[in-house]
Amino acid sequence: QIDEDSSSSSPHVGLIAASPDIFPPDKFNAGLLVLRPSTSVFNDLINASSTMESYDGGDTGFLNAYYPSWFQNMPSMSRLPFGYNAQRFLHHCTYKKQPKYWDVGIGDDLHVIHYSSSPKPWEINDDNTKEAIDSKTEAKAMLNEKDTQTVAQSGNKKNDKLEQMWKRQYKQSKNYAARCEESRIKKKRKEDEQKQQQHQKMMASKRPKDSSASANDNPSTANRKGMHGSIAKRFKELRKDGMGVKEAMAAARAELGADKADNRAGDAGSQVAAMFGMPMF
């Protein structure tokens, strides 16, 4: 939420809290900031950016120049513990020689790791980026030759503790994203199937339903062949019993219900002829 009316000097807008930098420790690092956005503060920052000097040439130096009273005059709640912006640069500088700076000095109060300096974990195989070169130059200016070599060696280790931590988290994030995508695809497929089923039901409900009488009056070709075969078999049985041709055909068709389905037949003789493929004139 942006406070449109508050002035840039109000303690209730702009910078609310930050963690100390490694050097100098009475300055805050801009890697993690608690802010209350304000249009007036934003405009004032833009205006000051052309005239206000930054001691490190970046955002941290500029913001410290804009908020010079962070360490001395802002309330204690404005100074977050180092563990809320724990810089990897400190880990690389001290861990090999004195791990307690990190393990005890920060300890269980570790909340946010700031992968300051380069290469970043996602750039670990590329030491020739501009950021990596600038970081090495900066380190050499601040440290003696021996410490600079220690930092370079520790920073280039692919199996460094913090790099491995980042890789684990990155892998977990990728796996989580993959599971979410798989779940989304399954859900979409299920929704599409349900829509298809609903569409089929709707189309089926619009089709005219055939009555049982219509089905009997218009049997399929397969049913007609089966019916003719049954009638022929029964017709022969009745003939062997001494029944006449017309009487046997009429009785066979009546027993099997074919007399209701055949509306074209005129008499039993034509039915016998049709059954044996003989034309009637």
Secondary structure per residue as TSV (DSSP state, phi and psi in degrees):
chain	resnum	aa	ss	phi	psi
A	1	Q	-	360.0	131.6
A	2	I	-	-97.5	127.3
A	3	D	B	-85.9	111.0
A	4	E	S	-80.9	-25.2
A	5	D	S	-104.3	-19.8
A	6	S	-	-71.3	146.7
A	7	S	-	-80.6	161.1
A	8	S	T	-68.0	-18.4
A	9	S	T	-85.5	-8.2
A	10	S	-	-68.7	135.3
A	11	P	T	-72.9	-5.7
A	12	H	T	-97.2	3.0
A	13	V	S	-131.9	167.6
A	14	G	E	72.4	-133.4
A	15	L	E	-71.5	127.2
A	16	I	E	-107.1	-44.0
A	17	A	E	-158.5	155.4
A	18	A	E	-159.0	165.7
A	19	S	E	-100.3	153.9
A	20	P	E	-67.9	150.9
A	21	D	-	-82.7	166.9
A	22	I	S	-69.4	-44.9
A	23	F	S	-151.1	128.2
A	24	P	S	-77.4	146.4
A	25	P	T	-72.2	-13.2
A	26	D	T	-89.9	11.4
A	27	K	S	-114.0	154.7
A	28	F	E	-97.2	155.3
A	29	N	E	-97.7	138.3
A	30	A	E	-82.5	5.9
A	31	G	E	-65.1	-33.2
A	32	L	E	-139.2	122.5
A	33	L	E	-132.8	143.7
A	34	V	E	-101.6	118.7
A	35	L	E	-126.6	153.4
A	36	R	E	-118.6	105.0
A	37	P	-	-57.1	143.9
A	38	S	B	-149.1	130.6
A	39	T	H	-63.2	-40.9
A	40	S	H	-66.4	-40.0
A	41	V	H	-66.3	-41.8
A	42	F	H	-59.5	-47.6
A	43	N	H	-63.2	-37.6
A	44	D	H	-68.2	-37.1
A	45	L	H	-62.5	-43.4
A	46	I	H	-60.6	-44.4
A	47	N	H	-65.8	-36.7
A	48	A	H	-78.2	-18.6
A	49	S	T	-63.8	-24.9
A	50	S	T	-86.5	-14.1
A	51	T	T	-120.6	-24.3
A	52	M	S	-85.8	131.6
A	53	E	-	-84.7	140.1
A	54	S	-	-107.3	122.6
A	55	Y	T	-67.7	-22.7
A	56	D	T	-110.8	4.4
A	57	G	S	75.2	6.4
A	58	G	S	-129.0	-163.9
A	59	D	H	-69.4	-35.7
A	60	T	H	-61.7	-48.5
A	61	G	H	-63.2	-40.8
A	62	F	H	-64.3	-46.4
A	63	L	H	-68.0	-32.8
A	64	N	H	-67.8	-33.9
A	65	A	H	-68.6	-35.0
A	66	Y	H	-74.8	-34.1
A	67	Y	S	-117.2	69.4
A	68	P	T	-70.0	-16.1
A	69	S	T	-97.8	12.6
A	70	W	T	-54.9	-45.8
A	71	F	T	-80.9	-39.7
A	72	Q	T	-85.7	-43.9
A	73	N	T	-115.4	-20.5
A	74	M	S	-73.5	152.0
A	75	P	-	-60.8	159.5
A	76	S	G	-60.9	-30.0
A	77	M	G	-63.9	-16.2
A	78	S	G	-79.9	-11.9
A	79	R	B	-106.9	96.0
A	80	L	-	-74.3	152.3
A	81	P	-	-61.4	156.3
A	82	F	G	-59.4	-28.2
A	83	G	G	-65.6	-12.2
A	84	Y	G	-86.7	-6.1
A	85	N	G	-153.0	53.1
A	86	A	E	-70.1	113.0
A	87	Q	E	-86.9	131.9
A	88	R	H	-59.3	-28.9
A	89	F	H	-57.3	-40.1
A	90	L	H	-63.9	-41.7
A	91	H	H	-61.1	-44.9
A	92	H	H	-66.9	-33.0
A	93	C	H	-77.2	-30.8
A	94	T	H	-118.8	-23.1
A	95	Y	T	-65.6	-40.6
A	96	K	T	-65.1	-39.3
A	97	K	T	-87.0	-40.4
A	98	Q	-	-144.4	84.4
A	99	P	T	-64.9	-17.5
A	100	K	H	-68.7	-21.1
A	101	Y	H	-54.5	-39.3
A	102	W	H	-92.8	-50.6
A	103	D	H	-69.0	-33.8
A	104	V	T	-105.6	-43.8
A	105	G	T	-60.3	-39.5
A	106	I	T	-100.7	-53.4
A	107	G	G	56.5	-130.4
A	108	D	G	-75.0	-4.9
A	109	D	G	-87.8	15.1
A	110	L	-	-78.9	119.2
A	111	H	-	-120.3	-41.7
A	112	V	-	-135.1	126.6
A	113	I	E	-97.1	123.7
A	114	H	E	-99.6	111.1
A	115	Y	-	-79.4	64.1
A	116	S	-	-70.9	160.7
A	117	S	S	69.9	172.3
A	118	S	S	-130.8	159.3
A	119	P	S	-76.5	151.4
A	120	K	-	-71.5	161.0
A	121	P	G	-55.5	-35.2
A	122	W	G	-80.1	-3.4
A	123	E	G	-117.1	19.0
A	124	I	T	-61.8	-23.9
A	125	N	T	-93.5	3.7
A	126	D	-	-128.2	98.4
A	127	D	T	-91.2	3.4
A	128	N	T	-107.0	13.5
A	129	T	S	-70.7	158.5
A	130	K	H	-59.2	-39.6
A	131	E	H	-64.2	-40.5
A	132	A	H	-66.1	-41.3
A	133	I	H	-66.2	-42.8
A	134	D	H	-63.1	-40.0
A	135	S	H	-63.8	-41.6
A	136	K	H	-65.5	-38.5
A	137	T	H	-64.0	-42.5
A	138	E	H	-63.7	-42.2
A	139	A	H	-63.0	-41.7
A	140	K	H	-63.1	-32.8
A	141	A	H	-72.9	-26.9
A	142	M	H	-96.2	-24.8
A	143	L	S	-119.4	163.1
A	144	N	-	-78.4	173.9
A	145	E	H	-61.6	-41.6
A	146	K	H	-64.6	-45.8
A	147	D	H	-67.6	-34.7
A	148	T	H	-62.7	-40.7
A	149	Q	H	-64.7	-39.1
A	150	T	H	-62.4	-44.4
A	151	V	H	-62.5	-44.5
A	152	A	H	-62.1	-42.8
A	153	Q	H	-67.0	-44.7
A	154	S	H	-69.1	-36.2
A	155	G	H	-69.6	-24.2
A	156	N	T	-91.9	-1.3
A	157	K	-	-76.4	123.7
A	158	K	T	-71.7	-22.0
A	159	N	T	-101.0	20.3
A	160	D	-	-59.0	147.9
A	161	K	H	-55.0	-49.4
A	162	L	H	-71.2	-34.3
A	163	E	H	-64.5	-41.1
A	164	Q	H	-65.3	-37.6
A	165	M	H	-61.9	-44.5
A	166	W	H	-62.7	-42.3
A	167	K	H	-62.5	-39.9
A	168	R	H	-63.1	-45.6
A	169	Q	H	-65.0	-39.1
A	170	Y	H	-64.0	-42.9
A	171	K	H	-63.9	-42.7
A	172	Q	H	-62.5	-39.4
A	173	S	H	-64.9	-41.8
A	174	K	H	-64.3	-42.6
A	175	N	H	-63.4	-40.8
A	176	Y	H	-63.9	-42.9
A	177	A	H	-63.0	-39.0
A	178	A	H	-65.8	-40.7
A	179	R	H	-65.5	-39.8
A	180	C	H	-62.8	-41.7
A	181	E	H	-66.9	-41.1
A	182	E	H	-63.2	-41.4
A	183	S	H	-64.3	-39.2
A	184	R	H	-64.7	-41.3
A	185	I	H	-65.1	-43.4
A	186	K	H	-62.5	-43.1
A	187	K	H	-62.8	-43.2
A	188	K	H	-63.9	-42.1
A	189	R	H	-62.7	-42.4
A	190	K	H	-64.4	-41.7
A	191	E	H	-63.3	-40.9
A	192	D	H	-64.1	-41.0
A	193	E	H	-63.7	-41.5
A	194	Q	H	-64.6	-41.2
A	195	K	H	-63.0	-39.8
A	196	Q	H	-64.7	-42.3
A	197	Q	H	-64.1	-41.9
A	198	Q	H	-63.5	-39.2
A	199	H	H	-65.2	-43.0
A	200	Q	H	-63.1	-41.1
A	201	K	H	-63.7	-40.6
A	202	M	H	-64.4	-43.4
A	203	M	H	-65.9	-38.2
A	204	A	H	-65.8	-35.5
A	205	S	H	-69.9	-21.1
A	206	K	H	-86.1	-15.3
A	207	R	S	-74.7	141.7
A	208	P	-	-67.8	135.9
A	209	K	-	-86.9	131.6
A	210	D	-	-78.2	132.8
A	211	S	-	-76.8	162.0
A	212	S	H	-65.3	-32.6
A	213	A	H	-66.6	-41.0
A	214	S	H	-64.8	-37.6
A	215	A	H	-65.5	-38.0
A	216	N	H	-72.6	-32.9
A	217	D	H	-74.5	-22.8
A	218	N	S	-128.0	65.7
A	219	P	-	-68.2	155.1
A	220	S	-	-71.2	166.1
A	221	T	H	-59.3	-41.7
A	222	A	H	-63.7	-41.2
A	223	N	H	-66.3	-37.6
A	224	R	H	-64.7	-40.9
A	225	K	H	-64.4	-41.2
A	226	G	H	-63.9	-40.4
A	227	M	H	-64.6	-43.8
A	228	H	H	-61.3	-40.3
A	229	G	H	-62.8	-42.3
A	230	S	H	-66.7	-41.8
A	231	I	H	-63.2	-43.5
A	232	A	H	-61.4	-41.0
A	233	K	H	-64.6	-45.1
A	234	R	H	-69.9	-34.9
A	235	F	H	-59.1	-45.3
A	236	K	H	-63.8	-38.3
A	237	E	H	-63.8	-43.1
A	238	L	H	-68.8	-34.1
A	239	R	H	-66.0	-39.5
A	240	K	H	-63.7	-27.4
A	241	D	T	-80.0	0.0
A	242	G	T	97.8	8.8
A	243	M	-	-80.2	146.9
A	244	G	-	-68.6	166.3
A	245	V	H	-60.3	-53.5
A	246	K	H	-65.7	-41.3
A	247	E	H	-66.2	-40.5
A	248	A	H	-65.2	-41.3
A	249	M	H	-66.1	-44.8
A	250	A	H	-61.8	-42.0
A	251	A	H	-67.8	-41.5
A	252	A	H	-62.9	-44.3
A	253	R	H	-68.2	-36.5
A	254	A	H	-67.8	-41.1
A	255	E	H	-63.3	-36.4
A	256	L	H	-93.6	0.1
A	257	G	T	78.2	11.9
A	258	A	H	-76.6	-18.0
A	259	D	H	-67.2	-23.1
A	260	K	H	-81.5	-28.7
A	261	A	H	-85.0	-23.1
A	262	D	-	-97.8	99.1
A	263	N	S	-91.9	-8.2
A	264	R	S	-89.1	-27.5
A	265	A	-	-67.3	136.3
A	266	G	-	-92.4	-38.7
A	267	D	S	-152.5	174.9
A	268	A	H	-65.0	-32.0
A	269	G	H	-63.3	-44.8
A	270	S	H	-65.8	-31.5
A	271	Q	H	-67.2	-41.4
A	272	V	H	-64.4	-42.6
A	273	A	H	-63.8	-41.8
A	274	A	H	-65.7	-35.1
A	275	M	H	-66.5	-34.6
A	276	F	T	-99.5	8.4
A	277	G	T	75.1	27.7
A	278	M	-	-106.2	124.7
A	279	P	-	-69.7	145.7
A	280	M	-	-112.4	133.5
A	281	F	-	-111.9	360.0
